[in-house]
Amino acid sequence: MNEKAARAFLLVRAVEATDTERRVWSDDDRAWATRAAAEVEGGDASPASFLARRAGLAMERLGARHPSMARALRMVAWRPWIGWAAVLVALVAGVAADQIGAGRRVNILALPLLGLLAWNLLAYAMVLARAVAALTGRFNLSGPLRALLARLGHAIPPSLRDREPIVARALTTFAHDWVQASLPLAAARVSRILHWAAFVFALGVLAGMYARGIVLEYRAGWESTFLEPPAVEAILQTVLGPAAQLTGIALPDAARLEAMRLPQGEGERAAPWLHLYAVTIGLFVLLPRALLAIVTGLLARRRAGRMVDVDADLYAQRLVRQLRGESSQLRVVPYALQLSAEARANLLALVARIHGAKASVEVIEPVAWGGEDSLDVAVGGRGVNAMWALFPAAATPERENHGAFLGRLRAGLGRFAVLLAVVDESAFRRRFADMPGRLEERRAGWQALLDECHVPAVFVDLEQPDLVSAEAAVNAAVERSARSGR
């Protein structure tokens, strides 16, 4: 999914995840968007094409109703002029910054180009460190300049507000999701800008140096409090040796360097030294920076075309199943909990709100306390999209039992299937109705165990549920789990 489609997709996803009351975006609106996209793209459309079309159609209607949503999409769009402006500023700074010598004397040890070389070598080390971090999924926008370019470009959108609370929540969710989704792309774009900026800055320094050399005559020499000619010779061989080999310009020996020593000597004509430094900058700055800029530009183009992995996005997969006429396959596995008829009906109603009325739901027989070791790991089954482990809040959470049970369930699930823990508080609420602190303590205990097991959790009273709040809690828990890679 490309960048433009991803922006609309993530905003529509945020709306549908946060508007659990269907006040901004009703069930009819959602069904219309799915149906219209299927009609335009066809039933055999690729998931990415269908999802992009659906998001585009939905945003036409949502943007007309809520202008802040259309404005949000414009605000986070990449601004190409940022790159051109940064490169132009770098070029002007390079031309203006070059002052090769005071009094028309060039100190070959203090030439600003030495600092330029050192700065770029340090930058290459940082590029390598960022590349290693990117292999582990950590994309870096640290540093004031990189952060500024990212903020101006698109990676960190400003606060998005609306007077309608539901819209405001959706925009906040979208802003967070967009930062996460666009971070790899932003990192590549900012790197490309900085590489071209470093390239033209060095080019500007060289241009300024030669322009001044045309109308002024400079003499080259050196001076140092601590260094003697042999040490200077070694430094020059290290820094300028490759350029000397390419140009055929001989570097001075110790005797010649002694004659060039300032202030007693008058130095020598500076033109060969300027040529040596120009070739050195070309080898160690211009060429590597151009290559890095091209590579990061290609990487940015590739990332811009693959902003959302629809195969790994749970929301996307649910919509794709709707396109193909497939129903969600959900299995509920209670652990040491016998559901009443009322609790079972409420559970099925909650599933229908989240997975649709056509979802296929199977509630298997409860697993007895201590029976997790005998649980068949194939209980997940092929084609199961989601698994809900159902626990009673009245039970004290135990790693050896409840944790082991969750491990067995996870072992039988497919790669993209969701494992969710649902803790039924109905019996516990009745027992400690006059002691609300006990409920919070028990919740904290369950949450600690489930966090340790890396399983998203929701707490609900299945005897008397608030289905709107429960739906929102389930969606939020699953989305957080997906973002964290659980």
Backbone torsions as a table, in degrees:
resi	resn	phi	psi	omega
1	MET	NA	126.9	-176.0
2	ASN	-77.8	177.3	-171.2
3	GLU	-62.2	-46.7	-178.4
4	LYS	-62.7	-46.1	179.4
5	ALA	-65.2	-36.4	-179.2
6	ALA	-64.2	-38.5	178.4
7	ARG	-59.6	-48.3	-179.8
8	ALA	-65.7	-41.4	-179.6
9	PHE	-59.8	-46.5	-177.4
10	LEU	-67.9	-34.4	178.7
11	LEU	-70.7	-43.1	178.2
12	VAL	-64.6	-39.0	176.8
13	ARG	-61.0	-40.9	179.0
14	ALA	-63.8	-40.1	179.0
15	VAL	-64.3	-47.6	-176.0
16	GLU	-70.9	-23.8	178.3
17	ALA	-81.2	-33.6	-175.5
18	THR	-93.6	-27.6	-178.0
19	ASP	-86.2	68.0	-178.0
20	THR	-71.3	-20.8	179.6
21	GLU	-87.4	-2.9	179.1
22	ARG	58.8	37.0	-180.0
23	ARG	-87.3	-36.5	-180.0
24	VAL	-92.0	-37.4	-173.9
25	TRP	-138.1	99.2	-170.5
26	SER	-78.0	172.1	175.5
27	ASP	-62.6	-36.3	177.0
28	ASP	-63.8	-40.3	177.3
29	ASP	-61.8	-44.2	-178.9
30	ARG	-64.1	-43.9	179.3
31	ALA	-65.4	-39.1	178.0
32	TRP	-61.7	-45.6	-178.9
33	ALA	-60.9	-42.7	179.2
34	THR	-65.8	-45.1	-177.9
35	ARG	-65.7	-43.9	-178.2
36	ALA	-65.4	-41.1	179.1
37	ALA	-65.4	-38.2	178.9
38	ALA	-66.6	-37.5	179.0
39	GLU	-67.2	-38.7	-178.1
40	VAL	-74.3	-45.8	-173.9
41	GLU	-86.9	-25.0	-177.6
42	GLY	93.4	153.6	-176.3
43	GLY	-67.2	-21.3	-179.5
44	ASP	-99.3	17.5	-179.6
45	ALA	-65.6	153.4	175.6
46	SER	-68.7	150.8	179.7
47	PRO	-54.3	-42.0	-178.0
48	ALA	-64.0	-42.2	180.0
49	SER	-64.9	-44.0	179.5
50	PHE	-63.0	-46.1	-177.6
51	LEU	-66.8	-38.3	178.3
52	ALA	-65.4	-42.9	179.1
53	ARG	-65.0	-43.0	180.0
54	ARG	-62.2	-43.1	179.5
55	ALA	-64.3	-40.6	179.3
56	GLY	-63.4	-44.3	178.6
57	LEU	-64.8	-42.4	179.4
58	ALA	-62.6	-39.9	-178.5
59	MET	-69.5	-27.8	175.2
60	GLU	-61.2	-42.2	-179.5
61	ARG	-77.0	-44.1	-179.5
62	LEU	-66.2	-40.3	-179.8
63	GLY	-64.4	-35.5	178.0
64	ALA	-68.7	-36.0	-179.6
65	ARG	-78.6	-36.8	-174.7
66	HIS	-131.8	91.9	-177.2
67	PRO	-56.6	-25.3	-180.0
68	SER	-63.3	-27.1	178.5
69	MET	-71.9	-44.7	176.2
70	ALA	-62.6	-38.0	178.6
71	ARG	-65.4	-36.9	179.6
72	ALA	-62.7	-40.4	178.7
73	LEU	-63.8	-38.3	178.6
74	ARG	-69.2	-36.3	-175.8
75	MET	-65.1	-35.0	-175.7
76	VAL	-94.2	-0.9	178.1
77	ALA	-69.1	144.8	-179.5
78	TRP	-66.0	139.7	179.7
79	ARG	-108.4	102.4	-175.5
80	PRO	-60.3	-26.8	-176.5
81	TRP	-64.4	-19.9	178.3
82	ILE	-59.5	-44.5	-179.9
83	GLY	-65.3	-45.9	179.9
84	TRP	-62.9	-40.4	-179.3
85	ALA	-65.3	-42.3	-179.9
86	ALA	-63.4	-41.1	180.0
87	VAL	-66.9	-40.4	179.2
88	LEU	-64.7	-42.8	177.9
89	VAL	-61.6	-40.8	179.6
90	ALA	-64.1	-39.0	179.4
91	LEU	-64.8	-47.2	178.9
92	VAL	-62.0	-41.5	179.2
93	ALA	-63.9	-38.0	179.4
94	GLY	-65.1	-44.1	179.1
95	VAL	-64.9	-41.9	-176.2
96	ALA	-76.2	-25.8	-172.9
97	ALA	-79.4	-22.6	-173.5
98	ASP	-72.0	116.8	171.1
99	GLN	-133.3	91.0	-167.5
100	ILE	-74.0	-14.0	178.4
101	GLY	180.0	141.9	177.0
102	ALA	-85.8	141.5	179.0
103	GLY	64.5	28.4	178.5
104	ARG	61.4	24.2	173.9
105	ARG	-114.8	134.0	-178.4
106	VAL	-105.7	116.1	174.3
107	ASN	-85.1	109.9	-173.6
108	ILE	-68.1	-12.4	175.7
109	LEU	-95.8	-15.8	-177.3
110	ALA	-116.9	11.7	-179.6
111	LEU	-59.1	134.2	-179.0
112	PRO	-55.1	-23.7	179.9
113	LEU	-64.9	-26.5	174.9
114	LEU	-62.7	-42.7	176.3
115	GLY	-64.1	-36.4	177.9
116	LEU	-63.0	-41.6	177.5
117	LEU	-63.0	-46.5	-178.7
118	ALA	-62.1	-42.1	-179.7
119	TRP	-62.2	-42.7	-178.9
120	ASN	-70.2	-36.7	176.7
121	LEU	-63.0	-39.0	176.2
122	LEU	-65.5	-39.7	179.2
123	ALA	-62.8	-37.0	179.2
124	TYR	-65.2	-36.6	177.2
125	ALA	-63.9	-39.1	178.2
126	MET	-69.1	-36.4	176.4
127	VAL	-60.6	-43.4	179.0
128	LEU	-62.9	-41.9	179.6
129	ALA	-63.9	-40.4	179.2
130	ARG	-67.7	-36.3	179.0
131	ALA	-64.6	-40.9	177.9
132	VAL	-64.9	-41.9	179.0
133	ALA	-64.2	-37.5	-179.4
134	ALA	-64.4	-30.9	178.4
135	LEU	-63.5	-25.5	178.6
136	THR	-95.9	6.4	178.2
137	GLY	87.9	8.2	179.6
138	ARG	-103.2	109.4	-178.8
139	PHE	-101.6	132.3	-167.2
140	ASN	-107.3	124.8	170.9
141	LEU	-121.1	27.6	-179.3
142	SER	-73.3	160.6	-177.3
143	GLY	99.5	138.7	-174.6
144	PRO	-61.8	-40.1	-177.3
145	LEU	-70.4	-44.8	178.5
146	ARG	-63.2	-42.3	179.1
147	ALA	-64.7	-39.1	179.5
148	LEU	-64.8	-46.0	179.4
149	LEU	-62.6	-39.5	178.8
150	ALA	-65.1	-42.7	-179.9
151	ARG	-65.0	-43.7	178.9
152	LEU	-67.4	-33.8	-176.8
153	GLY	-75.5	-66.3	179.1
154	HIS	-178.3	-11.4	-167.9
155	ALA	-70.7	-30.7	-176.7
156	ILE	-122.1	90.5	-176.1
157	PRO	-69.6	152.7	175.2
158	PRO	-70.3	175.0	180.0
159	SER	-60.1	135.2	180.0
160	LEU	-111.6	122.5	-173.2
161	ARG	-128.7	158.1	174.0
162	ASP	-157.1	150.1	-179.5
163	ARG	-70.7	-24.4	177.3
164	GLU	-80.5	118.5	-175.1
165	PRO	-56.8	-40.0	-178.6
166	ILE	-65.5	-42.1	178.2
167	VAL	-64.3	-40.9	179.5
168	ALA	-61.3	-42.3	178.5
169	ARG	-64.5	-40.9	179.1
170	ALA	-63.1	-40.9	179.6
171	LEU	-67.0	-37.3	177.0
172	THR	-64.6	-43.7	177.2
173	THR	-62.4	-42.7	179.1
174	PHE	-62.3	-43.0	179.9
175	ALA	-59.3	-43.6	178.9
176	HIS	-64.6	-46.6	-178.2
177	ASP	-64.5	-36.8	-178.7
178	TRP	-68.8	-39.4	176.8
179	VAL	-58.4	-45.4	-178.5
180	GLN	-66.0	-42.8	-176.5
181	ALA	-72.5	-34.4	-173.9
182	SER	-92.5	-4.9	-176.4
183	LEU	-58.9	-46.8	177.3
184	PRO	-60.1	-41.3	179.1
185	LEU	-66.2	-43.6	179.8
186	ALA	-62.3	-40.2	179.3
187	ALA	-61.2	-42.5	179.2
188	ALA	-67.2	-41.1	-178.8
189	ARG	-67.0	-43.0	179.7
190	VAL	-65.7	-40.1	177.5
191	SER	-61.4	-42.6	178.5
192	ARG	-60.7	-43.9	179.5
193	ILE	-62.0	-45.2	-177.7
194	LEU	-66.9	-35.6	177.7
195	HIS	-66.7	-44.3	177.7
196	TRP	-67.4	-35.4	177.7
197	ALA	-63.9	-42.8	177.2
198	ALA	-64.7	-37.0	178.9
199	PHE	-61.8	-51.9	-175.8
200	VAL	-73.6	-26.8	174.9
201	PHE	-62.7	-47.5	177.7
202	ALA	-63.7	-38.3	177.9
203	LEU	-63.8	-39.4	178.0
204	GLY	-65.6	-38.7	177.4
205	VAL	-62.3	-45.5	179.2
206	LEU	-64.4	-42.3	179.7
207	ALA	-62.4	-43.6	178.0
208	GLY	-64.3	-38.2	179.6
209	MET	-63.0	-47.3	-179.3
210	TYR	-71.8	-34.6	179.0
211	ALA	-63.2	-40.9	178.3
212	ARG	-71.3	-32.4	179.3
213	GLY	-68.5	-23.1	179.5
214	ILE	-69.8	-38.3	-174.2
215	VAL	-103.0	-8.7	-179.7
216	LEU	-131.2	146.7	176.8
217	GLU	-100.6	125.3	179.5
218	TYR	-110.5	146.7	176.1
219	ARG	-111.8	136.8	-177.0
220	ALA	-101.6	135.4	177.1
221	GLY	-158.6	-167.2	179.1
222	TRP	-154.7	158.5	174.4
223	GLU	-152.4	146.7	-178.8
224	SER	-160.2	144.0	177.0
225	THR	-77.8	-31.6	-171.1
226	PHE	-111.5	-26.2	-173.3
227	LEU	-91.6	146.2	174.7
228	GLU	-113.2	165.1	-175.7
229	PRO	-48.9	-42.9	179.6
230	PRO	-60.9	-39.4	179.0
231	ALA	-67.9	-40.2	178.5
232	VAL	-63.2	-40.7	178.7
233	GLU	-59.6	-42.4	-179.9
234	ALA	-64.8	-41.1	179.3
235	ILE	-62.7	-46.1	-178.0
236	LEU	-65.9	-36.8	177.7
237	GLN	-63.6	-37.2	179.6
238	THR	-69.7	-46.0	-173.9
239	VAL	-79.6	-45.5	-171.7
240	LEU	-105.6	0.0	-177.7
241	GLY	-55.3	-49.8	179.5
242	PRO	-59.2	-41.3	179.6
243	ALA	-66.2	-37.2	178.0
244	ALA	-63.4	-38.3	178.7
245	GLN	-65.3	-39.5	-177.8
246	LEU	-74.7	-38.7	-174.8
247	THR	-90.4	-20.1	-175.1
248	GLY	79.0	6.7	177.8
249	ILE	-81.6	119.6	-176.4
250	ALA	-75.6	138.5	174.0
251	LEU	-83.0	147.8	-175.9
252	PRO	-71.7	150.0	172.4
253	ASP	-87.7	-176.5	-175.5
254	ALA	-61.9	-38.3	-179.0
255	ALA	-65.6	-43.4	179.2
256	ARG	-67.4	-36.6	177.3
257	LEU	-65.1	-36.3	176.9
258	GLU	-61.0	-38.8	179.0
259	ALA	-70.5	-23.7	-179.1
260	MET	-88.1	-2.9	-173.3
261	ARG	-67.1	133.0	179.4
262	LEU	-98.9	151.8	6.5
263	PRO	-93.7	-5.0	-175.1
264	GLN	-66.8	-35.8	177.8
265	GLY	-89.1	168.0	179.1
266	GLU	-100.2	0.1	-179.2
267	GLY	75.8	-161.7	178.2
268	GLU	-141.4	173.0	-177.2
269	ARG	-57.9	133.3	-170.1
270	ALA	-86.4	-12.5	-174.1
271	ALA	-54.9	-48.0	179.5
272	PRO	-59.1	-36.7	179.5
273	TRP	-67.0	-38.6	177.5
274	LEU	-64.9	-38.3	177.7
275	HIS	-64.9	-40.7	179.6
276	LEU	-62.3	-44.3	179.9
277	TYR	-69.3	-34.6	178.4
278	ALA	-63.4	-44.7	178.7
279	VAL	-65.4	-40.0	179.0
280	THR	-61.7	-44.6	177.7
281	ILE	-63.7	-38.3	177.4
282	GLY	-61.4	-41.2	-178.1
283	LEU	-71.7	-42.7	-169.6
284	PHE	-105.6	-5.3	177.8
285	VAL	-126.1	-60.1	-172.5
286	LEU	-64.1	-50.0	-178.0
287	LEU	-64.8	-50.5	179.2
288	PRO	-62.7	-39.8	-178.9
289	ARG	-66.0	-39.9	178.4
290	ALA	-63.7	-43.6	178.3
291	LEU	-62.9	-44.0	178.8
292	LEU	-64.0	-38.5	178.9
293	ALA	-65.0	-40.9	178.9
294	ILE	-65.8	-44.0	-179.2
295	VAL	-63.1	-47.3	-179.4
296	THR	-67.9	-30.3	175.3
297	GLY	-65.2	-43.7	176.5
298	LEU	-64.7	-38.5	178.2
299	LEU	-64.8	-41.1	178.5
300	ALA	-63.6	-40.5	178.8
301	ARG	-63.3	-41.1	179.4
302	ARG	-65.4	-43.7	-179.9
303	ARG	-67.7	-33.8	179.5
304	ALA	-65.2	-25.0	178.8
305	GLY	-90.1	-4.7	-178.2
306	ARG	-136.8	63.9	-174.0
307	MET	-79.7	-33.2	-176.8
308	VAL	-129.3	129.4	175.7
309	ASP	-88.0	98.0	-174.2
310	VAL	-68.7	-21.2	179.1
311	ASP	-72.9	-23.2	-177.3
312	ALA	-106.2	-3.0	-177.9
313	ASP	-93.2	119.8	-174.5
314	LEU	-64.8	-41.0	178.6
315	TYR	-62.4	-44.3	179.9
316	ALA	-62.3	-41.8	-178.8
317	GLN	-64.9	-34.5	178.1
318	ARG	-64.9	-40.7	179.2
319	LEU	-69.2	-37.5	178.9
320	VAL	-64.1	-38.6	177.2
321	ARG	-62.9	-36.0	176.5
322	GLN	-64.1	-41.7	178.8
323	LEU	-59.5	-42.0	-175.1
324	ARG	-88.4	2.4	179.4
325	GLY	73.1	19.4	179.4
326	GLU	-93.9	148.2	177.8
327	SER	-101.6	151.9	175.5
328	SER	-67.3	139.2	178.5
329	GLN	-107.4	111.2	-177.0
330	LEU	-122.9	138.1	178.6
331	ARG	-124.0	130.8	178.8
332	VAL	-107.8	126.5	-178.3
333	VAL	-121.2	101.2	177.5
334	PRO	-74.4	146.7	176.4
335	TYR	-120.6	114.3	-180.0
336	ALA	52.4	42.9	-179.0
337	LEU	-146.8	123.4	176.5
338	GLN	-103.1	117.5	-177.4
339	LEU	-79.3	138.0	171.2
340	SER	-76.0	166.0	179.5
341	ALA	-60.3	-39.3	-179.3
342	GLU	-68.0	-44.2	179.7
343	ALA	-63.9	-38.3	178.8
344	ARG	-64.1	-43.5	179.1
345	ALA	-63.1	-41.7	178.8
346	ASN	-66.1	-38.0	177.5
347	LEU	-61.3	-44.5	179.4
348	LEU	-66.1	-35.1	177.3
349	ALA	-65.9	-38.9	177.6
350	LEU	-65.1	-42.4	178.2
351	VAL	-61.2	-42.0	-179.1
352	ALA	-62.7	-38.4	179.0
353	ARG	-64.6	-35.3	-174.0
354	ILE	-88.0	-43.6	-173.8
355	HIS	-106.3	-0.5	179.7
356	GLY	95.4	156.5	-175.3
357	ALA	-66.5	-22.6	-177.4
358	LYS	-89.7	3.2	-178.3
359	ALA	-61.8	140.3	176.7
360	SER	-93.6	118.2	-174.9
361	VAL	-119.6	131.3	175.7
362	GLU	-125.1	120.1	175.4
363	VAL	-102.6	108.7	-175.3
364	ILE	-83.4	171.2	-179.4
365	GLU	-63.4	140.1	-178.0
366	PRO	-58.2	142.5	174.4
367	VAL	-84.5	127.5	-177.5
368	ALA	-69.7	155.9	176.3
369	TRP	-56.9	127.5	-177.9
370	GLY	84.6	-0.4	-177.8
371	GLY	-91.4	10.3	-177.2
372	GLU	-66.3	-30.8	-178.2
373	ASP	-68.4	-28.6	-179.7
374	SER	-92.5	0.3	-179.3
375	LEU	-69.0	129.3	178.7
376	ASP	-69.6	124.1	-178.5
377	VAL	-66.3	-16.0	179.0
378	ALA	-79.7	6.9	179.7
379	VAL	-60.6	-25.4	176.8
380	GLY	-63.6	-42.7	175.3
381	GLY	72.2	158.3	176.4
382	ARG	-73.5	140.8	176.6
383	GLY	82.3	-1.3	178.0
384	VAL	-75.0	123.6	-178.7
385	ASN	-89.0	-27.1	-177.3
386	ALA	-149.5	147.1	177.3
387	MET	-129.9	126.9	177.0
388	TRP	-109.8	120.0	172.6
389	ALA	-91.4	123.5	-172.9
390	LEU	-107.5	121.5	-177.8
391	PHE	-121.8	150.0	171.3
392	PRO	-87.0	131.2	178.7
393	ALA	-64.0	-22.4	-178.9
394	ALA	-65.8	-21.3	179.7
395	ALA	-81.9	141.7	174.3
396	THR	-75.6	124.8	-177.7
397	PRO	-63.3	130.4	-177.7
398	GLU	-126.1	127.1	179.2
399	ARG	-62.4	-41.1	-175.6
400	GLU	-67.9	-25.5	-178.4
401	ASN	-106.4	-65.7	-177.3
402	HIS	-65.5	-40.7	178.6
403	GLY	-64.1	-43.1	178.1
404	ALA	-64.3	-38.5	177.6
405	PHE	-59.6	-46.0	178.5
406	LEU	-64.0	-35.9	177.6
407	GLY	-63.7	-39.4	178.3
408	ARG	-66.4	-39.8	178.7
409	LEU	-64.9	-43.4	-178.2
410	ARG	-62.6	-35.0	-176.6
411	ALA	-63.7	-24.6	-177.6
412	GLY	-98.6	2.3	-176.7
413	LEU	-92.7	152.1	174.5
414	GLY	-71.9	173.4	-173.9
415	ARG	-60.4	-42.6	-173.2
416	PHE	-102.3	5.0	177.8
417	ALA	-74.2	151.9	-175.4
418	VAL	-103.0	132.7	172.5
419	LEU	-109.8	121.6	-177.3
420	LEU	-126.8	137.7	174.9
421	ALA	-99.4	124.4	177.9
422	VAL	-113.2	118.6	-178.2
423	VAL	-103.2	113.5	-178.9
424	ASP	-82.7	118.5	-176.0
425	GLU	-98.9	5.2	-170.5
426	SER	-60.1	-52.1	-178.3
427	ALA	-67.1	-38.5	-179.0
428	PHE	-67.2	-38.4	178.3
429	ARG	-62.5	-43.1	-179.9
430	ARG	-65.5	-39.1	-176.4
431	ARG	-69.5	-37.2	-176.8
432	PHE	-119.6	43.5	-177.1
433	ALA	-59.4	-33.2	-177.9
434	ASP	-95.7	11.0	-179.3
435	MET	-134.0	72.2	-176.1
436	PRO	-61.4	-24.9	179.2
437	GLY	-63.0	-31.5	179.8
438	ARG	-65.4	-37.9	179.0
439	LEU	-63.2	-42.9	179.6
440	GLU	-64.9	-39.7	177.9
441	GLU	-62.9	-43.2	-178.9
442	ARG	-67.7	-39.3	176.3
443	ARG	-59.0	-45.0	-178.8
444	ALA	-61.2	-39.2	178.9
445	GLY	-64.3	-46.2	178.0
446	TRP	-64.3	-41.7	-178.3
447	GLN	-62.9	-39.0	179.2
448	ALA	-62.4	-44.8	179.8
449	LEU	-65.0	-44.7	-176.6
450	LEU	-69.7	-33.5	173.4
451	ASP	-64.0	-40.3	178.3
452	GLU	-62.9	-34.3	178.7
453	CYS	-84.7	-3.5	-178.9
454	HIS	58.5	45.1	178.1
455	VAL	-121.5	125.2	177.0
456	PRO	-64.8	148.2	-173.6
457	ALA	-135.0	148.9	171.1
458	VAL	-134.3	150.1	179.6
459	PHE	-117.2	125.8	-175.2
460	VAL	-147.8	146.5	173.5
461	ASP	-92.0	101.0	-174.7
462	LEU	-72.1	-17.6	176.5
463	GLU	-76.3	-37.0	179.3
464	GLN	-138.0	69.5	-173.9
465	PRO	-82.3	149.9	165.3
466	ASP	-93.3	97.0	-171.2
467	LEU	-62.9	-33.9	179.4
468	VAL	-64.4	-48.2	179.9
469	SER	-67.2	-38.4	-179.9
470	ALA	-64.9	-41.3	177.5
471	GLU	-60.9	-46.0	179.5
472	ALA	-60.8	-40.5	-179.0
473	ALA	-65.4	-41.8	179.2
474	VAL	-64.4	-48.0	179.7
475	ASN	-59.0	-44.5	-178.8
476	ALA	-64.6	-41.6	-179.5
477	ALA	-64.5	-43.6	-179.4
478	VAL	-66.3	-41.5	-180.0
479	GLU	-64.8	-42.5	177.8
480	ARG	-61.0	-41.1	179.6
481	SER	-64.4	-40.5	179.7
482	ALA	-64.6	-40.6	-178.9
483	ARG	-66.7	-36.5	-176.9
484	SER	-83.2	-4.5	177.4
485	GLY	80.0	19.5	-179.9
486	ARG	-71.1	NA	NA
